[in-house]
Amino acid sequence: MSPTSRALRIGVLLGGNLVEERVFRAGTPVTFGYSLRCSLSVPVDGVPAEHVLFDAAHVLRVPAGTTGRVMQAGKELTPGELAIQRGARGKLTIGEATILFQEIAAPAIVPRPQLPASVRGSLLGRIDKRLGAIVAASLLVHLGIAGWAWINELEADSLVEEVAARYQAPTYEVIDVPDFALPLEPSEPGPGTAKPANPAVQTPKTAPRPNVDRMPEPTDPNAWAQLLTGNTPGVNGQNELPNRVPNTDLDKQIKNVTDAGRTPA
């Protein structure tokens, strides 16, 4: 049979229901099994993983454990390795699956539907004119900028030479600094010479200040004078005044005023 005019119509039944039906042209092998790579994938028990049921010449190759019958040239044949002829049909039972096949004339190849040329139009007619103008203007601007940059681009060597020509080396002024004589360390005195004695630092001795932890009696003028004019710490804080001159006590001042013939206020 001609590969371009004949084909096999195959259907798969599970539980009496048709689950798949396909047409295979001559020259195309038909594989059967539970693998997803098979032309007829049937994941049921008793089905081989992958088996070539019909080869490219449409020769039937029945796997082991298959039952059924084939009607060809008016005769009923036992399934086996059999070349399928014009008009043959058959039924095969493999595990839980049932396969029906029939040799038929290949259906005409339906061309891919297309719109008429008058409706399709040209590629240029499908482009929006406003969008095309915007894209063209943008392209021209970018090409102009790229061309200007390429024309005015400086070579790497010329750029280095220009930078080197503009470089001015820094100048330095040398200043002569006179040598200053460093002071000499005092030499150690020779034998028999005593080191000069450093005068001892005289630390002035001050008498301890009396601690006044209470206010003086109102009848004690000296205590009040000491509190107001002295440098003795008291209950009202530290009173730091300069040392008094001699004969500045209150009783002596009153006596001096009396001797001068005046009355103390």
Backbone as a ProteinNet text record, in pm:
[ID]
protein_1_A
[PRIMARY]
MSPTSRALRIGVLLGGNLVEERVFRAGTPVTFGYSLRCSLSVPVDGVPAEHVLFDAAHVLRVPAGTTGRVMQAGKELTPGELAIQRGARGKLTIGEATILFQEIAAPAIVPRPQLPASVRGSLLGRIDKRLGAIVAASLLVHLGIAGWAWINELEADSLVEEVAARYQAPTYEVIDVPDFALPLEPSEPGPGTAKPANPAVQTPKTAPRPNVDRMPEPTDPNAWAQLLTGNTPGVNGQNELPNRVPNTDLDKQIKNVTDAGRTPA
[TERTIARY]
84.2	0	87.7	36.7	114	119.3	238	248.4	170	138.6	69.6	-81.4	-133.2	-276.8	-342.2	-267.2	-324.5	-285.5	-368.3	-344.3	-412.1	-380.4	-440.8	-521.5	-646.8	-732.3	-734.3	-686.9	-670	-746.6	-820.7	-893.4	-858	-856.7	-823.3	-946	-985.4	-1100.4	-1053.7	-1109.1	-1084.6	-1220.3	-1248.1	-1377.1	-1493.2	-1473.5	-1578.7	-1600.7	-1520	-1534.5	-1416	-1446.5	-1342.5	-1274.4	-1143.8	-1069.7	-976.5	-944.5	-853.4	-873.9	-867	-878	-789.6	-702.4	-608.2	-590.5	-538.5	-510.6	-362.1	-296.9	-153.7	-131.3	-65.2	-34.1	76.7	83.1	188.4	324.2	421	553.8	577.7	476.4	488.4	468.8	569.5	550.8	455.9	384.3	288.8	338.2	372	416.2	301.8	303.5	195.9	257.8	205.6	254.4	214.4	261	226.4	325.1	431.2	524.8	463	496.7	444.5	506.3	615.2	678.8	609.4	516.2	448.8	347.3	321.4	217.6	81.3	56.8	-65.8	-26.7	-36.9	3.5	-118.9	-112.9	-225.1	-168.9	-175.9	-119.8	-214.7	-223.6	-307.6	-224.7	-278.4	-208.1	-204.7	-94.5	-79.5	-30.3	3.6	48.5	200.5	275.7	421.3	460.1	586.3	633.9	632.6	687.7	690.8	710	617.7	621.5	578.6	652.4	618.5	507	383	269.1	258.7	281.7	285.9	413.7	494.9	615.9	584.3	688.2	666.6	593	607.5	537.3	402.6	358.8	231.1	225.9	330.8	334.9	301.3	198	151.4	251.3	291.4	381.5	312.8	250.9	170.6	261.4	255.2	336.3	281.8	362.5	321.6	205.1	114.7	0.1	-114.8	-113.1	-218.7	-315.7	-444.4	-547.7	-626	-699.4	-779.9	-789.2	-832.7	-848.2	-825.9	-792.6	-766.4	-843.3	-923.3	-996.9	-925.1	-873	-796.8	-822.4	-859.3	-888.8	-999.5	-1098.1	-1211.9	-1179.2	-1065	-1025.6	-998.6	-1026.6	-995.6	-860.7	-768.3	-631.2	-599.1	-505.3	-458.6	-357.8	-370.6	-275.7	-132.5	-45	97.4	168.6	288.9	360.8	297.5	220.4	137.5	140.2	160.5	156.4	11.9	-26.1	-164	-187.6	-295.8	-329.7	-447.2	-486.1	-593.3	-724.9	-792.9	-924.5	-919.9	-802.7	-794.9	-842.9	-894.7	-937	-915.2	-911.6	-885.7	-915	-906	-930	-826.6	-757.5	-652.5	-683.2	-660.9	-680.2	-545.7	-494.4	-363.8	-388.2	-383.3	-410	-552.2	-568	-699.9	-740.7	-658.4	-685.8	-727.6	-814.2	-859.4	-827.9	-765.3	-724.1	-801.6	-867.9	-937.6	-861.7	-838.5	-767.6	-835.4	-815.2	-873.7	-785.9	-759.6	-680.5	-776.5	-748.6	-838.5	-755.8	-827	-760.8	-725.2	-608	-561.2	-647.8	-693.6	-773.7	-689.1	-758.4	-686.9	-630.1	-514.1	-448.5	-517.1	-572.9	-643.9	-541.6	-540.4	-443.6	-475.2	-374.1	-389.6	-477.3	-581.1	-669.6	-596.1	-616.6	-553.7	-654.9	-636.1	-720.3	-683	-776.3	-742	-635.3	-562.1	-454.5	-507.5	-629.4	-686.2	-717.8	-748.2	-779.5	-651.6	-556	-432.8	-357.6	-345.3	-270.6	-121.6	-45	100.5	150.4	276.4	337	342.8	371.4	378.5	242.8	136.1	4	-41.5	20.6	-16.9	45.5	145.6	216.4	141.1	120.7	54.8	144.8	87.7	168.5	228.1	150.7	203.2	315.1	295.4	399.5	524.1	504.1	619.6	698.7	628.9	698.8	778.9	721.6	793.8	918.4	905	1019.9	1127.7	1088.4	1186	1259.5	1187	1252	1348.4	1307.5	1396.5	1522	1505.5	1620.7	1717.1	1664	1749.8	1826.4	1759	1827.4	1940.6	1914.5	2018.7	2135.1	2104.4	2212.2	2293.8	2228.1	2301.7	2394.5	2345.7	2431	2548.7	2522.2	2631.2	2734.2	2688	2783.6	2866.3	2801.8	2877.1	2981.9	2945.3	3041.2	3155.6	3125.2	3230.1	3326.5	3275.1	3362	3451.2	3395.3	3470.9	3542.9	3547.4	3615.3	3766.4	3835.7	3981	4044	4150.4	4223.8	4292.9	4317.3	4378.1	4518.9	4596.2	4733.9	4735.2	4648.2	4647	4601.4	4510.7	4465.1	4578	4655.3	4767.8	4871.9	4898.1	4996.5	4950	4819.4	4768.2	4779.8	4748.8	4760.8	4906.3	4997.1	5138.7	5193.3	5143	5189.7	5142.9	5026.9	4976.3	5035.2	5103.2	5154.7	5275.1	5276.7	5389.2	5445.7	5576	5639.6	5648	5624	5633.1	5778	5796.9	5929.2	5945.6	6067.2	6097.7	6206.6	6197.6	6295.9	6373.9	6506.9	6594.1	6631.7	6605.7	6635.6	6745	6850.8	6961.2	6924.7	6922.9	6893	7025.2	7061.2	7189.5	7184.4	7301.2	7313.3	7315.8	7226.6	7221.6	7300.8	7382.6	7464	7373.3	7374.9	7294.4	7364	7289.8	7354.5	7422.7	7540.1	7617.3	7570.4	7575.3	7540.9	7649.1	7610.4	7713.1	7800.3	7926.5	8021.4	8027	8061	8074.1	8196.2	8180.3	8295.9	8408.5	8525.5	8641.5	8656	8748.7	8770.2	8816.5	8760.5	8795	8713.1	8620.1	8535.9	8395	8343.1	8208.2	8104.4	7992.1	7883.1	7818.9	7782.4	7717.2	7583.6	7562.9	7438.3	7324.9	7213.7	7094.9	7026.7	6997.6	6928	6793.4	6765.7	6637.9	6523.5	6417.5	6298.7	6231.5	6218.8	6158.7	6007.5	5945.9	5800.8	5745.7	5662.1	5609.9	5523	5543.3	5467.1	5347.1	5232.3	5108.6	5048	4997	4933.3	4799.9	4764.3	4634.9	4520.8	4417.3	4302.4	4211.3	4161.7	4067.5	3937.6	3880.3	3755	3640	3559.6	3443.3	3321.4	3266.2	3152.5	3022	3025	2901.5	2914.5	2803.8	2802.2	2855.4	2935.1	2987.9	2877.6	2909.2	2813.9	2800.1	2680.1	2663.6	2755	2801.8	2885.7	3032.1	3067.4	3208.5	3240.9	3286.3	3314.7	3431.7	3531.6	3648.5	3611.4	3523.1	3481.8	3406.7	3321.7	3248	3343.2	3438.8	3535.8	3617.2	3658.8	3733	3649.4	3520.9	3432.2	3410.7	3400.2	3370.1	3492.9	3607.9	3726.4	3836.1	3826.1	3934.1	3917.2	4004.2	3999.4	3971.2	3887	3855.1	3725.1	3719.5	3593.3	3492.3	3368.3	3263.8	3135.7	3032	2903.5	2847	2889.3	2838.3	2928.2	3029	3114.9	3255.8	3339.3	3479.9	3495.5	3561.6	3587.7	3736.5	3776.7	3917.8	3944.6	4006	4044.1	4194	4256.2	4400.3	4429.9	4553.2	4595.5	4581.5	4531.3	4508.8	4642	4642.8	4760.6	4764.3	4875.9	4882.9	4789.8	4744.3	4658.1	4526.9	4469.6	4341.1	4230.1	4256.2	4146.5	4046.5	3925.9	3818.2	3842.9	3892.9	3915.2	4025.5	4130.7	4238.9	4191.9	4105	4053.2	3967.6	3887.3	3806	3895.9	4007	4099.5	4164.5	4200	4262.1	4165.1	4040.1	3941	3922	3922.7	3903.2	4022.3	4145.8	4263.7	4267.6	4204.9	4205.2	4096.8	4025	3926.9	3794	3767.5	3641.4	3557.9	3436.6	3342.8	3310.7	3333.7	3301.9	3153.8	3116.5	2975.1	2915.1
-119.1	0	124	231.8	354.2	424.5	471.4	537.6	665.6	723.1	851.2	837.8	716.1	700	608.4	529.6	434	471	422.7	454.4	350.6	352	263.3	348.3	306.7	370.5	279.5	331.4	249.9	316.2	231.3	277.6	193.3	253.6	185.6	188.6	69.1	56.6	10	71	29.9	12.1	-111.5	-138.9	-120.4	-143.9	-129.2	12.2	107.3	247.5	288.8	359.1	408.7	528.8	515.8	622.3	696.8	638	705.9	648.8	736.2	696.1	786.3	722.8	799.4	732	810.7	763.1	777.6	667.3	667.3	635.7	727.3	705.6	602.5	539.1	442.2	511.5	440.8	498.8	549.8	542.2	586.3	466.6	425.8	313	350.7	247	266.5	186.4	256.5	190.6	188.8	83.2	64.3	21.3	73.9	37.8	141.9	120.6	217	333.4	333.2	444.8	565.5	684	806.3	834.3	767.8	787.5	709.8	622.3	541.2	624.9	581.7	647.7	627.7	506.6	474.9	439.5	535.3	515.6	473.4	348.4	293.2	238.9	311.1	265.4	173	46.4	-54	-180.9	-273.2	-398.1	-486	-562.4	-656.2	-594.3	-465.3	-396	-381.6	-410.7	-393.9	-247.3	-227.2	-89	-14.9	-74.1	-10.7	-121.4	-129.9	-235.4	-176.9	-213.8	-169	-260.5	-208.9	-290.4	-298.4	-188.8	-182.8	-108.1	-168	-99.8	0.9	60.4	165.7	115	-14.5	-73.8	-129.7	-102.3	-150.1	-302.7	-360.1	-503.6	-524.5	-606.7	-631.4	-719.8	-678.2	-754.7	-766.8	-878.7	-899	-943.7	-879.9	-923.5	-1052.7	-1117.2	-1243.3	-1217.6	-1316.5	-1305.1	-1228.9	-1204	-1127.5	-1223.9	-1198.2	-1276.3	-1185.3	-1244.9	-1166.6	-1233.4	-1155.6	-1209	-1098.1	-1138.3	-1045.3	-1095.2	-1005.9	-1037.1	-970.2	-1054.2	-1002.3	-1090.8	-1025.3	-1096.9	-1199.7	-1166.9	-1256	-1372.7	-1376.5	-1487.6	-1437.3	-1523.7	-1492.8	-1554.5	-1470.9	-1514.5	-1500.3	-1583	-1573.7	-1460.6	-1375.1	-1263.9	-1314.5	-1251.8	-1281.7	-1176.6	-1210.5	-1117	-1124.8	-1021.8	-1027.3	-892.2	-892.2	-769.5	-733.9	-615	-572.1	-529.7	-586.6	-556.8	-460.1	-424.5	-327.8	-384	-301.2	-339	-428.7	-465	-555.8	-483.4	-564.3	-511.8	-620.3	-579.8	-678.6	-624.6	-720.7	-689.1	-763.3	-689.7	-745.9	-712.6	-810.4	-790.7	-811.6	-703.3	-706.6	-662.2	-755.9	-722.2	-672.8	-555.5	-497.3	-404.8	-393.4	-303.1	-382.4	-322.1	-380.7	-281.9	-333.8	-249.8	-292.6	-195.8	-217.4	-142.8	-208.3	-142	-174	-83.8	-99.7	-27.7	-94.8	-35.6	40.8	172	259.5	344.1	415.3	513.3	635.6	686.6	801.1	921.5	990.3	1110.4	1219.6	1301.5	1411.3	1507.7	1557.4	1653.2	1787.8	1834	1961.5	2074.1	2164.6	2275.2	2364.9	2432.6	2523.1	2641.3	2669.5	2779.9	2913.4	2991.8	3122.7	3224.2	3348.2	3456	3490.4	3541	3582.6	3691.7	3699.2	3797.7	3939.5	3961.9	4096.8	4137.4	4038.9	4068.4	4076.8	3985.7	3984.5	4115.8	4168.6	4291.1	4266	4372.2	4362.5	4393.2	4363	4389.1	4538.2	4618.3	4762.5	4821.3	4761.1	4811.8	4780.2	4681.9	4645.4	4735.2	4813.4	4898.8	5030.1	5071.1	5198.5	5313.2	5407.4	5514.8	5604.7	5639.3	5726.4	5657.5	5531.1	5457.9	5442	5416.6	5404	5533.8	5648.8	5777.8	5803	5770.1	5790.4	5702.6	5576.7	5486.1	5532.4	5577.1	5622.9	5747.8	5844.4	5965.3	5932.1	5843.7	5804.2	5736.1	5652.4	5583.8	5682.5	5781.5	5880.7	5963	6000.8	6078.7	5998.6	5872.3	5789	5766.5	5746.1	5728.3	5856.4	5973.1	6099.2	6120.6	6091.9	6106.6	6010.4	5886.3	5788.6	5830.4	5883.8	5929	6046.9	6143.1	6258.6	6216	6124.2	6076.9	6001.1	5925.4	5849.8	5942.8	6050.9	6143.6	6222.4	6265.1	6349.4	6270.4	6142.7	6061.7	6075.9	6094.9	6107	5969.6	5953.1	5829.3	5823	5703.2	5687.3	5745.1	5725.2	5775.8	5927.8	5991.4	6137.2	6197.9	6133.2	6182.5	6178.4	6072.5	6062.4	6169	6190	6290.9	6430.6	6458	6590.2	6613.2	6513.6	6527	6544.4	6470.3	6482.1	6619.6	6678.1	6810.4	6918.6	6903.5	7003.4	6989.6	6882.5	6859	6948.4	7013.3	7096.2	7038.6	7011.7	6951.8	7055.7	7019.4	7114.5	7155.4	7280.5	7333.4	7337.1	7319.9	7316.4	7420.5	7489.7	7589.3	7531.9	7534.4	7478.3	7589.4	7570.2	7667.4	7610.1	7691.2	7648.9	7678.9	7581.8	7595.8	7590	7697.9	7694.5	7590.1	7539.6	7439.5	7510.4	7476.5	7531.9	7443.7	7513.8	7438.7	7389.8	7264.5	7206.8	7226.2	7251.2	7268.2	7139.8	7158.3	7043.3	6996.3	6868.5	6812.9	6849.1	6885.3	6916.8	6796.4	6823	6712.2	6671.3	6550.8	6498.5	6563.8	6605.1	6666.5	6565.6	6618	6532.1	6480.4	6396.7	6342.6	6453.4	6449.2	6548.9	6674.2	6682.3	6801.6	6766.6	6843.9	6816.9	6880.5	6812.9	6867.2	6982.5	7088	7200.2	7155.3	7194.5	7155.1	7243.5	7179.4	7253.4	7310.8	7437.2	7494	7427.8	7394.1	7327.2	7424.2	7377.3	7459.1	7477.8	7604.8	7637.2	7636.2	7552.6	7541.1	7622.2	7721.1	7803.4	7719.2	7747.5	7676.4	7761	7699.2	7768.3	7697.8	7778.8	7722.4	7661.9	7553.3	7492.3	7583.4	7582.9	7666.9	7601.7	7685.7	7628.6	7592.1	7484.9	7435.9	7492.4	7570.9	7630.4	7554.8	7472.1	7391	7443.6	7563.3	7622.2	7773.1	7841	7986.8	8039.8	8151.5	8207.4	8273.4	8291.4	8357.3	8503.4	8561.4	8703	8797.2	8754.6	8840.8	8826.5	8746.5	8722.8	8797.7	8922.7	8999.3	8944.4	8890.4	8837.9	8719.3	8633.6	8518	8562.8	8669.7	8720.2	8785.3	8856.2	8917.1	8810.9	8706.8	8597.5	8528.5	8511.8	8446.4	8530.2	8664.8	8751.7	8788.1	8803.3	8852	8748.9	8639.4	8539.6	8443.9	8347.2	8243.6	8107.6	8107.8	7983	7927.2	7799.7	7743.1	7733.2	7768.4	7764.7	7706.8	7725.5	7667.7	7735.4	7860.4	7931.4	7920	7835.2	7814.9	7861.6	7858.3	7893	8043.5	8110.1	8254.3	8274.2	8287.8	8305.1	8452.5	8518.7	8658.7	8670.6	8776.8	8793.5	8802.6	8765.1	8773.3	8916.9	8928.3	9062	9124.5	9253.1	9326.4	9322.9	9344.1	9341.6	9446.6	9416.6	9505.8	9536.1	9435.3	9456.6	9384.8	9336.3	9275.1	9381	9339.5	9433.2	9509.9	9441.8	9512.1	9616	9583.3	9679.3	9797.4	9771.1	9881.9	9973.8	9914.4	9999.2	10082.8	10020.9	10094.3	10207	10182.5	10287.2	10401.6	10370.5	10476.2	10556.7	10488	10557.5	10646.5	10594.2	10675.9	10801.4	10791.5	10907.4	11009.5	10981	11074.4	11067.8	10956.2	10941.6	10830.9	10837.3	10736.9	10634.9	10503.2	10401.3	10392.6	10377.2	10372.7	10239.9
0	0	0	-58.6	-71.5	63	105.2	234.3	240.4	125.4	126.8	121.1	94.4	76.4	177.7	253.7	346.7	490	585.1	725.9	812.5	942.4	1040.8	1139.2	1158.1	1257.4	1380.5	1493.4	1614.5	1727.8	1804.2	1921.3	2041.5	2160.2	2284.8	2375.3	2428.3	2516.7	2654.3	2757.1	2895.3	2962.5	3007.7	3070.6	2976.3	2847.9	2749.9	2702.4	2747	2706.4	2619.8	2513.8	2424.9	2491	2514.8	2582.9	2487.1	2373	2279.3	2140.7	2040.3	1901	1817	1737.2	1656.5	1521.6	1423.8	1288.1	1264.5	1224.3	1198.3	1050.8	980.4	839.1	826	709.7	681.9	685.9	740.4	757.2	897.5	982.5	1120.6	1212.2	1291	1382.2	1496.3	1547	1656.1	1775.6	1886.9	2009.1	2109.6	2196.1	2293.1	2426.4	2538.1	2671.5	2773.6	2897.9	3003.7	3014.3	2934.1	2934.7	2864.5	2915.4	2854.6	2718.7	2684.4	2554.9	2443.5	2476.8	2375.2	2298.4	2174.1	2094.6	2158.1	2209.6	2282.2	2425.4	2516.4	2655.6	2735.7	2790.9	2868.4	2999.7	3110.6	3238.4	3314.7	3268.2	3335.1	3354	3432.4	3459.2	3334.3	3321.8	3210.9	3083.2	3083.3	2962.6	2971.7	2864.9	2869.9	2883.1	2920.6	2937.4	2804.4	2699.8	2567.9	2463.7	2371.5	2269.9	2135.7	2027.4	1892.2	1841.5	1844	1802	1650.4	1579.1	1433.1	1395.2	1307.3	1265.3	1156.2	1092.7	992.9	869.7	838.3	723.4	764	884.8	938.3	940.6	997.7	1023.1	1169.2	1196.2	1332.4	1405.8	1528	1614	1750.7	1771.6	1891.9	2005.4	2124.9	2237.6	2299	2380.9	2444.2	2539.1	2549.8	2637.8	2576.4	2445.9	2379.3	2311.8	2326.4	2259.4	2166.4	2066.7	1974.5	1840	1742.6	1608.1	1507.3	1381.8	1273.1	1151.9	1090.4	967.9	851.9	758.7	645.5	524.4	414	288.6	310	393	416.2	505.9	572	656.8	798.4	896	1035	1068.2	1111	1136.9	1285.2	1332.7	1471.5	1480.2	1581.1	1591.7	1602.8	1532.7	1535.9	1455.2	1405.5	1318.7	1181.6	1148.3	1028.8	959.9	827	746.9	720.7	758.4	743.4	599.2	539.9	401.4	396.7	272.5	252.4	308.4	387.9	441.2	562	615.1	730.9	856	950.4	1079.5	1183.8	1310.9	1414.4	1553.3	1649.3	1790	1872.7	1959.5	2044	2189.8	2278.8	2422.6	2490.6	2551.7	2619.7	2763.1	2856.2	2995.5	3012	3070.8	3090.3	2976.9	2872.8	2761.3	2638.6	2558.8	2433.3	2321.6	2213.2	2101.1	1977.5	1915	1788	1679.4	1563.1	1454.3	1322.8	1225.9	1092.8	993	880.7	772.3	683.6	666.5	591.1	495.6	410.1	323.2	407.6	383.5	462.9	433.6	536.1	511.9	447.2	371	304.1	407.4	376.9	467.6	452.5	559.8	557.9	569.8	476.2	486.1	605.9	650.7	764.6	723.2	801.8	761.5	767	663.5	654.8	603.1	641.8	593.1	448.8	373.4	235.5	235.9	125.1	116.2	126.3	76.1	83.6	226.6	310.5	450.4	534	504	583	569.2	450.7	428.9	439.2	420.3	426.3	566.9	589.3	720.3	748.6	648	666.8	703.3	650.7	680.7	821.7	889.3	1025.2	1129.9	1091.7	1187.9	1203.5	1328.3	1355	1309.3	1235.6	1177.5	1286.1	1388.2	1493.9	1571.1	1605.9	1677	1590.9	1460.1	1371.5	1362.1	1359.3	1352.3	1479	1597.1	1723.9	1729.6	1690.2	1692.3	1594.9	1476.1	1377.8	1426.7	1486.8	1538.3	1651	1741.9	1852.1	1799.3	1697.3	1638.9	1573.8	1504	1439.9	1543.7	1652.8	1757.6	1819.5	1851.3	1911.7	1815.6	1688.7	1592	1577.4	1581.5	1572.2	1691.2	1812.1	1932	1925.4	1883.8	1875	1770.3	1656.2	1554.7	1600.5	1668.8	1719.4	1821.1	1909.7	2009.1	1944	1838.1	1771.9	1697.7	1637.6	1564.4	1659.7	1772	1865.5	1972.1	1960.7	2061.4	2044	2154.3	2152.2	2163.4	2089.6	2102.4	2237.6	2283.7	2415.8	2419.1	2311.4	2309.5	2309.1	2228.1	2221.7	2354.6	2424	2554	2655.7	2654.1	2747.7	2715.7	2586.7	2550	2589	2574.3	2611.3	2761.9	2841.2	2987.3	3026.6	2961.9	2994.4	2955.8	2845.8	2805	2902.2	2959.8	3053.8	3193.9	3220.9	3355.7	3382	3492.4	3536.1	3664.2	3659	3776.1	3888.5	4010.5	4122.3	4148.3	4192.5	4226.2	4377.3	4420.9	4563.6	4592.3	4705.3	4749.1	4865.9	4850.7	4953.2	5050.8	5175.5	5281.4	5369.4	5386.8	5473.7	5617.8	5700.2	5842.9	5918.3	5994.2	6068.4	6178.6	6206	6313.3	6447.1	6531.8	6667	6760.7	6848	6945	7056.5	7077.5	7183.6	7316.8	7424.2	7555.7	7597.9	7650.5	7694.1	7829.9	7848.1	7977.4	8079.4	8200.5	8303.4	8329.2	8322.7	8341.1	8488.4	8507.6	8643.2	8710.4	8833.4	8902.4	8921.2	8917.2	8932.9	9074.9	9094	9229.9	9325	9445.3	9545.5	9537.3	9438.9	9423	9466	9557.3	9609.1	9517.7	9503.3	9424	9497.6	9426.7	9494.6	9551.1	9669.8	9736.5	9688.9	9655.7	9614	9736.3	9732.3	9848.1	9866.1	9989.2	10018.3	10001	9947.6	9926.8	10061.4	10099	10227.1	10213.4	10289.9	10290.1	10405.5	10373.7	10483.1	10574.6	10701.7	10802.9	10841.9	10842.2	10880.7	10999	11086.6	11206.2	11168.2	11231	11200.1	11240.6	11159.8	11185.2	11288.6	11379.7	11475.9	11407.7	11449.6	11393.3	11475	11410.1	11476.7	11429.4	11514	11476.3	11532.6	11591.9	11641.3	11636.3	11642.5	11640.5	11773.1	11774.2	11899.9	11981.2	12107.8	12197.9	12158.8	12181	12145.2	12224.2	12342.4	12426.4	12396.9	12297.4	12266.1	12137.6	12145.4	12022.4	11944.3	12014.1	11942.7	11852.8	11905.7	11823.7	11699.7	11717.5	11601.3	11501.9	11549.9	11458.9	11386	11460.9	11397	11290.5	11318.4	11221.6	11096.7	11114	11001.1	10920	10986.8	10916.9	10904.2	10971.8	10967.7	10852.4	10853.6	10750.1	10810.2	10916.2	10984.1	10927.6	10887.8	10839.5	10950.5	10922.3	11023.5	10968.5	11041.5	11001.6	10878.4	10852.7	10735.5	10613.7	10620.1	10503.1	10529.5	10424.6	10432.2	10411.4	10503.3	10492.4	10474.1	10347.6	10317.8	10294.9	10392.6	10379.6	10400.6	10355	10378.2	10528.2	10558	10699.5	10751.1	10872.6	10929.3	10970.6	10967.2	11013.1	11164.8	11225.4	11373.7	11433.7	11557.8	11637.7	11565.9	11496.3	11430.2	11501.8	11624.3	11699.8	11738.4	11766	11795.3	11924.4	12029.9	12156.5	12144.1	12061.9	12044.8	11960.2	11860.7	11781.7	11866.5	11955.9	12047.2	12138	12188.3	12274.2	12196.4	12071.2	11990.3	11967.6	11945.9	11926.7	12055	12167.1	12296.5	12327.7	12302	12329.2	12240.5	12123.3	12035.6	12074.6	12183.2	12230.5	12156.2	12086	12014.4	12077.6	12055.3	12112.6	12003.7	12032.6	11930.3	11900.9	11780.2	11742.6	11778.9
[MASK]
+++++++++++++++++++++++++++++++++++++++++++++++++++++++++++++++++++++++++++++++++++++++++++++++++++++++++++++++++++++++++++++++++++++++++++++++++++++++++++++++++++++++++++++++++++++++++++++++++++++++++++++++++++++++++++++++++++++++++++++++++++++++++++++++++++++++++

